Amino acid sequence: MLHIYSYSTNLHPAAAIAQIGIVTVLIVTVTFFLILLILGVRKSYKLKAENERLSEKQMNIPKDDNEEEDYSEGHLYD
């Protein structure tokens, strides 16, 4: 058991550099996608709030009784 432990701690310097590089790339990638996720959730909440605001605004607009008015009277058709 001691032999396995000593083998794993005595890595070649190039292997240690490669591991550090891989860990760095993974940290950068995870950070990037975490930022994208946070921005997406934030935008989702903003869109939901705007949708609710517009829905309330739509309900407050009075409806016309003459919705089916004919607008083709002013046009000339051949």
Kinemage of the C-alpha trace (Angstrom):
@kinemage 1
@onewidth
@group {chain A} dominant
@subgroup {mainchain}
@vectorlist {calphas} color= white
{ca met a 1} P 0.000 0.000 0.000
{ca leu a 2} L 2.849 2.359 0.791
{ca his a 3} L 4.351 1.645 -2.587
{ca ile a 4} L 1.185 2.811 -4.424
{ca tyr a 5} L 1.039 6.029 -2.386
{ca ser a 6} L 4.670 6.880 -3.058
{ca tyr a 7} L 4.178 6.145 -6.760
{ca ser a 8} L 1.224 8.508 -7.059
{ca thr a 9} L 2.992 11.403 -5.327
{ca asn a 10} L 6.149 11.124 -7.403
{ca leu a 11} L 4.683 12.270 -10.700
{ca his a 12} L 6.785 13.365 -13.576
{ca pro a 13} L 6.985 17.195 -13.721
{ca ala a 14} L 5.479 17.252 -17.229
{ca ala a 15} L 2.502 15.222 -16.019
{ca ala a 16} L 1.941 17.640 -13.139
{ca ile a 17} L 2.004 20.580 -15.546
{ca ala a 18} L -0.463 18.809 -17.817
{ca gln a 19} L -2.786 18.157 -14.867
{ca ile a 20} L -2.599 21.800 -13.802
{ca gly a 21} L -3.411 22.853 -17.372
{ca ile a 22} L -6.392 20.519 -17.568
{ca val a 23} L -7.718 21.715 -14.204
{ca thr a 24} L -7.301 25.337 -15.288
{ca val a 25} L -9.195 24.735 -18.529
{ca leu a 26} L -11.969 22.949 -16.634
{ca ile a 27} L -12.258 25.776 -14.101
{ca val a 28} L -12.469 28.377 -16.864
{ca thr a 29} L -15.073 26.323 -18.755
{ca val a 30} L -17.230 25.730 -15.674
{ca thr a 31} L -17.025 29.416 -14.761
{ca phe a 32} L -18.054 30.454 -18.275
{ca phe a 33} L -21.083 28.164 -18.348
{ca leu a 34} L -22.047 29.145 -14.798
{ca ile a 35} L -22.075 32.795 -15.863
{ca leu a 36} L -24.208 31.902 -18.892
{ca leu a 37} L -26.624 29.996 -16.656
{ca ile a 38} L -26.929 32.897 -14.226
{ca leu a 39} L -27.525 35.374 -17.057
{ca gly a 40} L -30.142 33.073 -18.600
{ca val a 41} L -32.047 32.692 -15.341
{ca arg a 42} L -31.888 36.447 -14.764
{ca lys a 43} L -33.230 37.144 -18.257
{ca ser a 44} L -35.985 34.582 -17.740
{ca tyr a 45} L -37.157 36.371 -14.594
{ca lys a 46} L -37.040 39.725 -16.379
{ca leu a 47} L -39.088 38.395 -19.302
{ca lys a 48} L -41.622 36.858 -16.934
{ca ala a 49} L -42.012 40.170 -15.092
{ca glu a 50} L -42.409 42.060 -18.368
{ca asn a 51} L -44.960 39.521 -19.591
{ca glu a 52} L -47.009 39.958 -16.417
{ca arg a 53} L -46.782 43.750 -16.718
{ca leu a 54} L -47.950 43.665 -20.346
{ca ser a 55} L -50.763 41.260 -19.487
{ca glu a 56} L -52.025 43.637 -16.804
{ca lys a 57} L -51.714 46.546 -19.214
{ca gln a 58} L -53.689 44.609 -21.844
{ca met a 59} L -56.490 43.943 -19.351
{ca asn a 60} L -56.785 47.658 -18.531
{ca ile a 61} L -57.367 48.727 -22.156
{ca pro a 62} L -61.088 49.309 -22.778
{ca lys a 63} L -62.522 47.282 -25.638
{ca asp a 64} L -64.277 48.964 -28.536
{ca asp a 65} L -67.756 47.819 -29.404
{ca asn a 66} L -67.032 48.355 -33.113
{ca glu a 67} L -64.183 45.888 -33.456
{ca glu a 68} L -65.445 44.528 -36.769
{ca glu a 69} L -65.476 47.833 -38.586
{ca asp a 70} L -65.004 47.688 -42.362
{ca tyr a 71} L -61.924 49.645 -43.359
{ca ser a 72} L -62.101 48.800 -47.056
{ca glu a 73} L -64.504 51.652 -47.883
{ca gly a 74} L -61.707 54.148 -48.465
{ca his a 75} L -59.811 51.907 -50.885
{ca leu a 76} L -60.338 51.690 -54.604
{ca tyr a 77} L -60.587 48.171 -55.940
{ca asp a 78} L -60.486 47.352 -59.641
